[in-house]
């Protein structure tokens, strides 16, 4: 059902919309965020960024959990995206199937990078981010860093 989860500051953009959707054969992108789901301008922009043939839904956490737990979603290939590890953790706490989590392009856009740990050229983490990722990892979720399908897949937890 969920082909991959991704934490990315830019949410739906070229790497997600084109490369990962094509690589994984995605039919749905779900952006899970209580705050973004309340912003009509962001919702419209994100829906417009989805590639042709892929439906995008920008949902509050609880509604995303409901759809991801719905048996009717079982045959869909879904990419779950958020720009906050806390949102992914919240979704994961409410669903049974927990896919691989890909963290890429995170921590540089929303706020200064000063005081954050540089994990890769595109990932900067606060102490809070690391704690949340450890909690997700403790749920037996594989956490990787792979910005695009052509990049080597790296174990993010070993980079932290």
C-alpha positions as CSV (number, residue, x, y, z in Angstrom):
1,X,0.0,0.0,0.0
2,X,2.5,2.6,1.1
3,X,5.5,2.4,-1.2
4,X,7.6,4.8,0.7
5,X,7.4,7.6,3.2
6,X,9.6,10.7,2.7
7,X,10.5,13.7,4.9
8,X,11.3,16.6,2.6
9,X,11.0,20.4,3.2
10,X,9.7,20.9,-0.3
11,X,7.0,18.2,-0.1
12,X,5.8,17.7,-3.7
13,X,8.4,18.9,-6.1
14,X,10.5,17.6,-9.0
15,X,12.3,14.8,-7.1
16,X,9.2,13.6,-5.5
17,X,6.7,14.3,-8.2
18,X,8.6,13.1,-11.2
19,X,11.5,10.8,-10.2
20,X,10.1,8.9,-7.2
21,X,6.6,8.7,-8.5
22,X,7.9,7.2,-11.7
23,X,10.4,4.9,-9.9
24,X,7.8,3.5,-7.5
25,X,4.8,3.5,-9.8
26,X,2.9,5.8,-7.5
27,X,-0.8,6.5,-8.0
28,X,-1.3,8.7,-4.9
29,X,0.7,11.1,-2.9
30,X,-0.5,11.9,0.6
31,X,1.0,14.9,2.3
32,X,0.3,14.5,6.0
33,X,0.4,17.7,8.0
34,X,-2.2,19.4,10.2
35,X,-0.9,22.9,9.5
36,X,-0.5,22.5,5.8
37,X,-3.9,20.9,5.4
38,X,-5.4,24.1,6.9
39,X,-3.7,26.4,4.3
40,X,-5.8,26.6,1.1
41,X,-3.1,28.2,-0.9
42,X,-0.5,25.5,0.0
43,X,-3.1,22.8,-0.7
44,X,-3.8,24.1,-4.1
45,X,-0.1,24.6,-5.0
46,X,0.8,21.1,-3.8
47,X,-2.1,19.5,-5.7
48,X,-1.0,21.3,-8.8
49,X,2.6,20.0,-8.4
50,X,1.5,16.4,-8.7
51,X,2.4,14.7,-12.0
52,X,-0.2,13.7,-14.5
53,X,-2.0,10.6,-13.5
54,X,-1.1,10.9,-9.8
55,X,-3.6,12.2,-7.3
56,X,-2.4,14.3,-4.4
57,X,-4.2,14.6,-1.1
58,X,-3.1,17.1,1.6
59,X,-4.5,15.8,4.8
60,X,-4.4,16.3,8.5
61,X,-2.6,13.5,10.4
62,X,-5.8,11.7,11.6
63,X,-7.4,11.7,8.2
64,X,-4.2,10.4,6.6
65,X,-4.1,7.6,9.2
66,X,-7.7,6.7,8.3
67,X,-7.0,6.5,4.6
68,X,-3.8,4.6,5.1
69,X,-5.6,2.1,7.3
70,X,-8.6,1.7,4.9
71,X,-8.6,-1.7,3.2
72,X,-9.6,0.1,0.0
73,X,-6.2,1.7,-0.1
74,X,-4.4,-1.6,-0.1
75,X,-4.1,-1.8,-3.9
76,X,-2.9,1.8,-4.3
77,X,0.8,2.7,-4.5
78,X,1.0,5.6,-2.1
79,X,3.9,7.9,-1.4
80,X,3.5,9.5,2.1
81,X,5.3,12.9,2.4
82,X,5.7,15.4,5.2
83,X,8.1,18.2,5.9
84,X,8.3,17.4,9.6
85,X,9.6,14.2,11.3
86,X,7.0,14.7,14.1
87,X,4.2,14.4,11.6
88,X,5.6,11.2,10.1
89,X,6.0,9.8,13.7
90,X,2.3,10.7,14.4
91,X,1.1,9.0,11.2
92,X,3.3,5.9,11.9
93,X,1.8,5.6,15.5
94,X,-1.7,5.3,14.0
95,X,-1.0,2.8,11.1
96,X,-0.1,-0.8,11.0
97,X,2.0,-0.8,7.8
98,X,5.1,1.2,8.2
99,X,7.2,1.6,5.0
100,X,10.8,2.6,4.6
101,X,11.3,6.3,5.5
102,X,13.5,8.3,3.1
103,X,14.9,11.6,4.6
104,X,16.2,14.0,2.0
105,X,16.2,17.8,1.5
106,X,15.4,18.5,5.1
107,X,16.4,21.1,7.6
108,X,17.8,23.8,5.3
109,X,14.6,25.7,4.3
110,X,12.5,26.1,7.5
111,X,14.8,28.1,9.7
112,X,18.5,28.6,10.1
113,X,20.9,25.6,9.8
114,X,23.1,27.0,12.6
115,X,23.1,24.6,15.5
116,X,21.9,21.7,13.4
117,X,23.9,18.6,12.7
118,X,24.9,18.2,9.0
119,X,24.1,14.6,8.1
120,X,24.5,15.0,4.4
121,X,24.6,17.8,1.8
122,X,20.8,18.0,2.0
123,X,19.9,16.9,5.6
124,X,20.4,19.0,8.7
125,X,18.9,17.8,12.0
126,X,18.2,19.4,15.3
127,X,18.5,17.4,18.5
128,X,14.7,17.1,18.5
129,X,14.7,15.8,14.9
130,X,17.3,13.1,15.9
131,X,15.2,12.1,18.9
132,X,12.1,11.7,16.7
133,X,14.0,9.7,14.1
134,X,15.4,7.4,16.8
135,X,11.8,6.9,18.0
136,X,10.7,6.0,14.4
137,X,13.7,3.7,14.1
138,X,12.7,2.0,17.3
139,X,9.4,1.1,15.6
140,X,11.4,-1.2,13.3
141,X,11.2,1.3,10.4
142,X,14.2,1.4,8.0
143,X,15.3,5.0,7.6
144,X,17.3,5.8,4.6
145,X,18.8,8.8,2.8
146,X,18.4,8.7,-0.9
147,X,17.5,12.0,-2.6
148,X,16.8,10.5,-6.0
149,X,16.5,7.0,-7.2
150,X,19.9,7.3,-9.0
151,X,21.7,8.0,-5.7
152,X,23.0,5.2,-3.5
153,X,20.7,4.2,-0.7
154,X,22.3,5.0,2.7
155,X,21.3,4.1,6.2
156,X,20.4,7.4,7.7
157,X,20.7,6.2,11.3
158,X,24.4,5.3,10.7
159,X,25.0,8.9,9.3
160,X,23.5,10.5,12.5
